[in-house]
Amino acid sequence: MAEKTPQTTEISYLPPSAPPTNHGHTVAAWFTMIGIIVGAVVAGVAVAIAAVWMFWVGMGVVALALVGGLVLRNMGYGQPKAAQS
């Protein structure tokens, strides 16, 4: 007969859980990501049809989306900044 070995229980030391956040589900995040996606699609179509001007229009849309997202975040429509202690 095989000998049974005593079963040991492993203790897990988990870090404290992070405070709940909204994971970027904010007006600023949605505006920025939708603007980037639209600009990237325009630029991608421009590459496919070889329209240089249209590519730069798409890149301009991306740049405007980034600036608009920063403005919205600074207006309070973005992720709240964590309090530093």
LUMTI-551492 format. One record per residue: residue in three letters; x, y, z of N, C-alpha, C, O, CB in turn. Coordinates in pm, whole numbers, plus 32768, in hexadecimal, padded with zeros to 4 digits. Glycine has a CB too. Example, Ala and Ser with C-alpha at 12.3 -4.5 7.8 and 13.67 -1.06 7.14 Angstrom:
2
ala85277DC7830C84CE7E3E830C85287EB6830C85907EB4834E846B7E418389 ser85057F1F82C485577F9682CA850A80038313853D8072832485807FC4823C 
END
This chain:
85
met80537F8B80008000800080008058807C800080C28081803E7FA280008078 ala802780DF7FB88071815D7FB3805481AE80317FE481B28063804C81AE7F35 glu80BD81EF806080AC824280D7806C82C780B0808C830180488134825A811E lys801282F581047FD2837780EA802883E58127805483DC81997F40837B8124 thr803D844B80D8808984BE810C8025852281437FB88532810D80E384FF809C pro804A856481AE7FED85C681E67FD6863981848034866B8146802285FC826E gln7F5B866281797F3986D0811E7F4F875481657F20876A81D47EA686C480ED thr7F9887AC81227FB28830815C7F5C889881167F3E888B809F804888568151 thr7F3588FB815D7EE5896881257F4189DF810F7F8B8A0981677E6E898E8182 glu7F398A1480957F8C8A8780737F418B0680997ECA8B14807C7FB18A867FDC ile7F878B6180D97F4C8BE081017F6B8C4780967FDF8C5880707F808C0D818D ser7F058C8B80677F178CF480027F188D7B80467EC18D9B80977EA88CED7F97 tyr7F7B8DC880257F838E5180577F678EAE7FE27FBF8ECA7F91800F8E708098 leu7EEC8EDC7FD87EC48F307F697ED58FC37F8B7EC58FEB7FFE7E338F137F43 pro7EF690137F287F0090A37F427E7490DB7F587E11909E7F307F4790ED7ECC pro7E6C914E7F987DE7918A7FAB7DA891A87F247DED91CC7EC57DF1920C8001 ser7D27919B7F1C7CE391B17E9D7CE792457E787CE8929E7ECD7C5291807EA3 ala7CEA925C7DF67CEE92E57DC47C6493237DD37BFF92DD7DCC7D1B92EA7D30 pro7C5F93A57DE87BDB93E57DF27B9293DA7D6D7BD293D87D037BEA947B7E1C pro7B0E93D37D6F7AC493C67CF27AD594427C9B7AD594B27CCD7A2F93AD7D0D thr7AE4942C7C1B7AF1949B7BBC7A9194827B497A5294187B407B8494A97B88 asn7A8794E27AF37A2D94D27A827A74949F7A057A359494799C79EA95567A64 his7AF294817A0D7B40944579A07B369495791F7B32945A78B27B1393B77988 gly7B33951779297B33956A78B17AAD957A786E7AA695AD77FE7B9195337850 his7A41955078AE79BC95637875798C95F078937930960578E3795794FA78AC thr79CC9650785379AB96DD78697990971F77E379B096E8777A7A1E972678B5 val7955979477E9793997DF776F79BB97FE772579C397F376AB78EC9861778E ala7A219826776F7AA1984877327ADF97CF76EC7B1497DB767E7B029880779B ala7ADA975C772C7B1496E376F17AC896B876757B04969576107B1796717758 trp7A4496BA767C79F3969276087A0B96F275947A1D96C57522795D968F762C phe7A0A977375AD7A2197D675447AA997BF75027AB397BF74887A189865757E thr7B0F97AD75547B96979B751F7BA1971D74CA7BD79720745C7BFC97977591 met7B6F96AE74FD7B7D963074B47B2B962D74347B5995FB73CE7B5595BC750D ile7AB1966274387A60966573BE7AA296BF73567AA3969E72DF79D0969673DC gly7AD8973173817B1E978A73257B9A974A72E87BB5975A72717B45980A736B ile7BE5970073397C5D96BC73067C36965072A37C769640723B7CAF9680737A ile7BCC960672C17BA1959B72667B7295D671E17B9595A371777B30954772A6 val7B22964271E67AF29680716B7B6996B471197B6F969F70A07A8F96F2718A gly7BC596F8715A7C3A972B71147C9096BD70D87CC396CC70697C8E977E7171 ala7C9F964E71207CEF95DE70EC7CAA959D70757CEC957370167D079576715A val7C269593707A7BDD955970087BEA95B36F8E7C0195826F1F7B479545702A val7BDB96356FA07BEC96926F307C7A96876EF77C8B96816E7D7BD097246F5D ala7CDE96836F4D7D6996786F1E7D7F95F26ED97DC795EB6E757DCB96886F94 gly7D4395876F0D7D5395056ECE7D1394FE6E447D4D94C46DE87D18949A6F26 val7C9E95386E367C5D953D6DB27CB295916D547CBF956F6CDE7BCD95786DBD ala7CEB95FC6D867D4096526D327DBA96076D007DE396186C8E7D6C96CE6D80 val7DF495B36D557E6895636D297E3C95016CBD7E8394EA6C5B7EA895176DA1 ala7DC594C66CCF7D9694636C6E7D7994A16BE67D8E94616B7F7D1994206CA2 ile7D4A951E6BE47D2B955D6B627D9795C06B377D8696076AD47CA495A46B69 ala7E0495C76B807E77961B6B607E5396B06B5A7E7596F56AFA7EB495EF6ADC ala7E0D96DF6BC07DEB976D6BC87E3797A96C3F7E0F979A6CB37D4F97826BD8 val7EA497EB6C207EFB98206C877EB398896CDD7EC0988A6D577F7A985D6C48 trp7E6798E16C9C7E20994A6CE67DBE990E6D497DAE99416DB77DD799A76C85 met7D7B98A26D217D1998616D787D5D981F6DF07D25981C6E5E7CC997F96D29 phe7DD697EB6DDA7E2297B16E487E3C981B6EB37E2B98026F2A7EA797766E15 trp7E6698916E877E8598FB6EE77E0899326F297E0E99616F9B7ED0996B6EA2 val7D97992D6EE57D1899516F257CFB98EF6F967CD3991770037CA499526EBE gly7D10986E6F7D7CFD98086FE57D59981E705B7D30981070CE7D13977E6FAB met7DD6984070407E34985B70AD7E0C98D970FA7E2098E371737EC4986A7076 gly7DD3993A70B27DA099B270F57D2B999271527D2099CB71BF7D769A19708E val7CD5993671267C65990C717C7C9B98C971FA7C6798E172677C0698AB7130 val7D02987771EC7D40983772607D7898A072BF7D64989773387DAF97D67235 ala7DBE990372897DF8996C72DD7D8A99BD73247D9899DE739A7E5099CA7288 leu7D1F99DC72DE7CB09A25731D7C6D99D2738A7C439A0873F07C489A4E72B3 ala7C64995073757C2998F973DB7C7F98F874597C4B98F974C87C17986A73A5 leu7D0298F474487D5B98F574BC7D51997975097D4A997975847DEC98DE748F val7D5099E774C17D449A6975027CBB9A7575467CB19AA575B77D589ADC749C gly7C519A4A75007BCC9A4F753A7BC099FA75B77B7D9A2176177B669A2374D4 gly7BFF998675B77BFE9930762E7C44997176A47C16996677157C4098AB760F leu7CB399B476897CF999FB76F57CA49A6C772D7C9E9A8177A67D809A3376C2 val7C629AB576D37C0D9B2377007B9A9AED77557B7C9B2477BF7BD59B727685 leu7B599A8177287AEB9A4777747B1B9A1277FB7AD69A2178607AA999D87725 arg7B9199D477FE7BC599A3787E7BDE9A1678DE7BBE9A0B79557C4899547868 asn7C169A8378AC7C309AF779027BB09B3E792D7BAF9B8679917C8A9B5978BB met7B449B2B78E17AC29B6579077A799B0F796E7A109B3779A07A6B9B78788B gly7AB19A99798D7A749A4679F27A2499D079BC79E1998B7A087A1D9A987A46 tyr7A2B99B7793A79E1994A78FE7A3498CB78EE7A0A986E78A979AB99747878 gly7AA898C7792D7AFF985379217B0D980979A57AC398227A047B89987D78F0 gln7B6D97AF79A97B8997617A227BB897C07A8F7C1398107A787BF596F27A06 pro7B7C97B87B077BAC980F7B747C3B97EA7B9A7C5F97747B9C7B5098057BEF lys7C89984E7BB97D1598357BDF7D1897FE7C6C7CCC982A7CC37D6A98B67BD5 ala7D70979E7C837D7D97617D087DB997C57D697E1398127D467DD496E07D02 ala7D8797C37DE27DBC981C7E4A7E4497E87E777E5297737E9B7D5998287EC3 gln7EA6983F7E767F2C98167EA07F3B98337F347F13989D7F657F9A985E7E4E ser7F7697D37F7A7F8A97E7800980189803802C8038981680A27F5B976F8055 
END
